[in-house]
C-alpha cells in the first residue's frame, strides 16, 4: 500500500499494525473498484527529548482498481 504518501510529519509508515475498512465497492465483468479506509501509524524519528521516535496515528482513503481476471491492481491515494 502507498501509505508513505499519507504521512504528514516526515516520518515513515509502519505497516505492522494497519487496519483496513472497505468503504465502498463496485464491480463489473472486467474490473473491481474498492474504496478503503486505512488506519496506520507514522513513526517520526528523533524528535523527542531523548531522540526516541514519536508515533502518530494516521488515516487515509485509497481507491483500488483491480483488473479481472489477472488481478493487476492500481492503488490511488484519495485522502491523506
Secondary structure, 3 states (H helix, E strand, C coil): CCHHHHCCCCCEEEEEEEEEEEEEEEECCCEEEEEEEEEEEEEECCCCCCCCCEEEEEEEEEEEEEECCCCEEEEEEEEC
